[in-house]
């Protein structure tokens, strides 16, 4: 059976505070006395004493919070293997899926088996059976342990298609008949566990069940899954498990999993009120709330500024177009299953756009171009709509409507290398703005079926290679992995947990210029076809925002935080002054809000929960001296300072992408 595999490098360090260097955590109040020495103040106001009196209640809150630093431990870094790096691990996981299926059918004889592949961090198997509970998973794991302890051999057998069908029918496994019909290769292979259980399978597996360390295996969860991902087909019970080579790896993975759970963008998005996906509107459609929208605004402004500095013209294009446009582009032929249904308007068919490319081609085509015009660079933050099964939707990572940071470059053949190098530089500049400086780069070459002649493919591929080497980036070659219309470079960014996320892509396209018959006039006054380069840096704003949330655990740096400062009155008597301070900060471009109505310790706790970078506390002394007492989430208490000083230091830190 086909196996699912996703590449990922996972890292575990016993000291979370050292491992997660990009996670900004608050200093507990118990450290304030030390921080006073580090950040001396000319004016030690009474407000500071009030802050110190909050010590007990607040430090208890922080130490129990997921935001507080974890106690240090000696660094013992375990690099977790992947299915790609360890063939033995892949075999263990695949065999665990079979062992689990055998255990399930021993405990639940009426359960019907379907498929059970290895996946990124373990394995799963789908069963047609009664709903399962966590208690059932414990029973299944115990039975798996017994099977593993028996050290049963895994035996491969080749049979004819007819023999395989006869055996499947004899044990009444209808899903296996459907799987058999989908297998094109001959002969059919079967794997046996001892002489007690077997499954259609291409392998590979370990030699015996005893090769599995049962203490390095854990069943994680059970979920519903439609057969073949089709909502019209039966709902199955999918059991997920994880398996590793030893116990230390399992412990490291479980630690990683807990940290990933703490950083889950769906939970943080709700806790910080950043975004929502609402059932009344439909799955996979994102509502950006004010705070999330502010971060998006900052991302878009950063993106636009850098693009305009690098010679791109910005575009805005429609969200729908005549269906004929998508016939010309080829999307209706090759991408129809990912497109929403067409709509009829005045007896013409229109289509929500799944991509922006044809629009940019039309903008190019509106006039005749000379070779002197090149390169032509256009960019758009364009929202597209793609149909996804409801079961495949996942927070911001898999949605039905999203905004791509799309750009296209029209150039001459001898400009490809320089343009690709320019895109690599731009990509690095943008990603580093958001704290990403570790990448995995892949260059994908010509597949078997492709448009364009050998000469142009070779020239374009060489240009991509030369640009990467000129940039000094190491890369891997994916032979035959290019798109049918041209070679491409894909770039994955690494987050604070060592996970890799596909974001940036650069693709040379020989197809659309031909389909739309776009040309230019060369130096000999002859019509020639330009080269078209597709490129995206962030991928989509929605997905990139999800990655940002998880990378920072919602603890955004000062320059990116939707609310940079919160002004807190000791009592409501100081509220009017707080509003005056807020007005001055806003006039200086600082994102600020005033919160009141609670006792100071509660106001501070609330600000910490909301991960506000700066708190400006105001008491009677501050009103008298026209100042604020400042506490930084990243550096503890900064003491008393004038409004002008606070504004100056905050703006400088924000502009330099540092913390105050």
ABEGO torsion letter per residue (X at the ends): XBBBBBBBBBBBBABAAAABAABBBBBBAAAAAAAAAABBBABBBAAAAAAAAAAAAAAAAAAABAABBBBBBBBBBBBBBBAAABAAAAAAAAAAAAAAAAAAAAABAABBBBBBBBBAAEBBBBBBBBBBBAAAAAAAAAAAAAAAAAGBBBBBBBBBAAAAAAAAAAAGBAAAAAAAAABABOBBBBBBBEAABBBBBAOBBBABAAABBAAABBBABBBBBBBGGBAABBBBBBBBBBBBABAAAAAAAAAAAAAAAAABAAAAAAAAGABBBBAAAEBGBBBBBAAAAAAAAAAAAAAAAAAAAAGBBBBBBBABBBAAAAAAAGAAAAAAAABBBBBBBGGBBBBBBABAAAAAAAAAAABBBBAAAOBBBBBBBBBBBBBBBAAABBEAABBABBBBBBBBBBBBAAAAAAAAAAAAAAAAAAAAAAGBABBBBBBBBBBABBBEBAAAAAAAAAAAAAAAAAAGBBBBBBBGABBAAEBBBBBBBBBAAGBBBBABBBBBBAAAAAAAGBBBBBAAGBBBBBBBBBBBAAGBAAAAAAAAAAAAGGBBBAAABABABBBBBABAAAAAAAAAAAAAAAAAGBBBBBBBGBBAAAAAAAAAAAGBABBBBBBAAAAAAGBBBBBBAAAEBAEBBBAAAAAAAAAAAAAAGBBX
